[in-house]
Amino acid sequence: MATPDHPVLDALARRASSRDFTDAPVPPALLDHVLDAAVRAPTAFNFQPYSLVVVSDPARRAALARIAGGQRHVAAAPVCVVFCADTRRIERLCGLPGQLVPEEHPDAMITAVIDTSLAGMCATLAAQALGLRAALPPPGAWTSRAEPRCWCCGTATGTGSPNCVGPQERRHGRM
C-alpha cells in the first residue's frame, strides 16, 4: 500500500533506531525542539508523569551505559535523554504526596510508564525529523536494575530509560 504524501507519515516510514553515532555535538536549539516534542506527547489525565534528564557529559554517559547493560551506543551518543517514569508529578497534582507507592498503586505506575514511553517516541520522531537519529535500549537491559531509579529521579518510585540522540554515522541500509 502506498503511503500518502504527508510529513508525519513520511517520518514514521523512515524511522529506524540507530546505534552508531558520530561524536558531533547536538546543537542546543535542536535538542530543545526534541525535548519540546517530548513534553507535547499525549498523556492520560494530562499528568505528564515523567522527568527528563539530559546527559551530555561523557563520564556520566559512560556511567549510564554501564547501568544500561553495557550498551556502547549509550556512551557514544553525544546526548542521552533519560525518560523517567515519575509518579511524584501525579502525587503533587492530586495532593497525595508520598502515597503512590508502585506496589500499592500499580495503575499509577503503569500509566506513568506508558506516558513516558509516548514522550520518548515523540522525542525520537522529532529527532528523526530534524535530521538526527535516536535509539532506545531494550527494556530488559535497563528496568531490571535498581540503580537508575535513584540516579535519574532521586526516588524509588520511577523507572528510567535513556533515549540516545545524535548524528548518525553513515552506514548502508535505512537512514
C-alpha positions in Angstrom: 0.0 0.0 0.0 1.4 3.4 -1.0 1.9 5.9 1.8 0.2 9.2 1.3 2.5 12.2 0.9 2.4 13.6 4.4 5.4 14.7 6.6 4.2 12.8 9.7 3.6 9.5 7.8 7.0 10.1 6.0 8.8 10.4 9.3 7.1 7.2 10.6 8.0 5.3 7.4 11.7 6.4 7.6 12.0 5.9 11.4 14.7 3.4 12.4 16.7 3.1 15.6 20.4 4.0 15.3 23.2 2.7 17.4 26.1 4.3 15.5 26.6 7.9 16.3 29.2 10.4 15.5 30.8 12.5 18.3 29.5 15.7 16.7 27.6 17.7 19.3 23.8 18.2 19.1 23.1 21.9 18.7 21.2 23.2 21.7 18.3 24.5 19.5 17.8 21.1 18.0 17.8 19.4 21.4 15.3 22.0 22.6 13.0 21.0 19.7 13.4 17.3 20.6 12.5 18.0 24.3 9.6 20.2 23.3 8.2 17.4 21.2 8.6 15.0 24.1 6.6 17.1 26.6 3.8 17.6 24.0 3.1 13.8 23.9 -0.4 12.8 24.8 -0.7 11.6 28.4 -3.5 10.1 30.5 -5.2 12.8 32.5 -2.6 15.4 31.3 -0.4 14.5 34.3 2.8 14.2 32.3 4.2 11.7 34.9 7.8 11.8 33.8 11.0 13.6 34.3 13.5 14.2 31.5 17.2 14.2 32.4 19.6 15.4 29.7 23.0 13.7 29.9 25.7 15.1 27.7 28.8 14.8 29.9 30.9 11.9 28.6 31.7 10.5 32.1 28.0 10.5 33.0 27.1 8.9 29.7 29.7 6.2 30.4 28.2 5.5 33.8 24.7 5.5 32.2 25.9 2.9 29.7 27.1 0.6 32.5 23.7 0.9 34.2 22.1 0.2 30.8 23.8 -3.2 30.5 27.0 -2.0 28.9 25.4 -0.8 25.7 28.1 1.1 23.9 25.8 3.5 22.0 24.6 5.0 25.3 28.2 6.2 25.9 28.9 7.0 22.2 25.9 9.2 21.6 26.6 12.9 22.1 23.4 13.2 24.2 21.2 10.9 26.2 17.9 12.0 27.3 16.7 9.8 30.2 13.0 9.4 30.3 12.0 8.7 33.9 8.5 7.4 34.7 7.9 9.6 37.8 4.7 9.2 39.8 5.7 12.2 42.0 4.0 14.5 39.5 0.7 12.6 39.9 1.1 12.8 43.7 1.7 16.5 43.5 -1.2 17.3 41.2 -3.6 15.2 43.2 -2.4 16.3 46.6 -1.2 12.8 47.5 2.5 13.4 48.4 4.3 10.1 49.0 1.2 8.0 48.7 1.5 6.4 45.2 3.8 3.5 46.1 4.1 1.4 43.0 3.5 -1.8 44.8 0.2 -0.5 46.2 -0.9 1.5 43.2 0.4 -0.3 40.1 -2.2 1.5 37.9 -0.4 4.8 38.6 3.0 3.3 37.7 1.6 1.6 34.6 0.1 5.0 33.5 3.4 6.7 34.1 5.4 4.1 32.1 3.0 4.3 29.2 3.0 8.1 29.2 6.8 8.2 29.5 7.1 5.8 26.5 4.9 8.1 24.4 7.1 11.0 25.3 10.2 9.0 24.2 8.5 8.1 20.9 7.6 11.8 20.3 11.2 12.8 21.0 12.5 10.0 18.7 10.3 11.2 15.8 11.3 14.8 16.4 15.0 13.8 16.3 14.4 12.0 13.0 12.5 14.9 11.5 15.4 17.2 12.5 18.0 15.0 10.8 19.2 13.4 14.0 18.8 9.7 15.0 17.7 8.2 18.2 17.7 4.8 19.9 16.1 3.3 23.0 17.7 0.4 24.7 15.8 -2.8 25.2 13.7 -2.6 28.5 15.3 -5.7 30.0 18.7 -4.1 29.8 17.5 -1.2 32.0 14.5 -2.0 34.1 16.0 -5.0 35.8 18.5 -2.8 37.6 17.6 -0.7 40.7 20.4 1.9 40.2 18.7 4.1 37.5 15.7 4.7 39.7 17.8 6.7 42.2 20.3 8.1 39.7 17.7 9.5 37.3 14.8 10.5 39.5 16.2 10.6 43.0 13.4 8.3 44.1 12.5 4.7 44.0 9.0 5.5 42.5 10.3 5.9 39.0 12.0 3.9 36.3 14.1 5.3 33.5 15.3 4.6 30.1 17.9 6.5 28.1 17.0 7.8 24.6 20.3 8.3 22.8 20.2 11.2 20.3 22.8 12.5 17.9 24.1 12.5 14.3 24.4 9.0 12.8 27.5 7.6 11.2 26.9 6.9 7.5 26.1 3.3 7.1 24.4 1.2 4.4 20.8 0.3 4.9 18.0 2.6 6.2 18.9 6.0 7.4 
